[in-house]
Amino acid sequence: SHASEPRKVENQIEQIYSVKLRADEIGQFTIPQITVPFEVTTIESANPVPGEIRSPEVSVEVTSILRLQGEPTDIRDIKGTVDVDRDWMPWIFWGLNLILLLVVLYLFWKYRKAKHSPATEKTPVLPIHEIALQELNALNDKELLQRGEAREHFFELSEIYRRYLSARYHFPALDWTTEEITRYLKKQNELELSLQDEAIRILIKSDLIKFAKVPATPGSDEIESVREFITSTRKHLEIGLYSN
């Protein structure tokens, strides 16, 4: 809406209001009266006196400016709903085929990868007596006694021997003292008396030289003694004198 500036016309104040209307439908319509309140000052009263005026009813006809010759004279109705094809079978069929294709491609890729990958060869596990004998040979090749390194020689010899005893007779020989090993072997029936005595002798001699209580004499490296003990206990194991 829009209001003009008030102006005096023949001893009256005149003000024009303009209203812009929008029609959503075409046809004949009646605009009802519009009440406009106002206030006026009179000679008799210093306070404004309220009042109101009403516009007359107005009949209007709304027509379409977009209508062409031969078109309907009213707004067209909304079109009805369209049925959508609810047949999902083609989608299911092609979806399953796609999944099957992906599975086949994956299996083919796995097959190709396995076929071209180098085969991993399993390292054969050596028996404990063979491992010990190989370690003895390696110690012998070092010739530590010939170089005057007796303590180092008997440290390694004791380690090899204790590892073999631990694996063969299932007790922690590496962690036990010679006295503890002696008490353990004497309580077992797995070793005959002569082998028990030989095992204890080798351990005691190794301790004495390791801790520099006695010197090592030439030709007493005890490698052959340990080798004979391992070979002897291995033979007893093969003929079933005691369990592994």
Secondary structure, DSSP 4 states (H G I P E B T S, - for coil): -EEPPPEEETTEEE--EE-----SS-EEEEEPP-EEEEEE--SS-SSPEEEEEEPPPEEEEE--SS--TTS-SSPPPPPPP-PPP---HHHHHHHHHHHHHHHHHHHHHHHHHHHHSPPPPPPPPPPHHHHHHHHHHHHHHH-TTTTT-HHHHHHHHHHHHHHHHHHHHTS-TTTS-HHHHHHHHHH-SSS-HHHHHHHHHHHHHHHHHHTTSSPPPTT---HHHHHHHHHHHHHHHHTTSS--
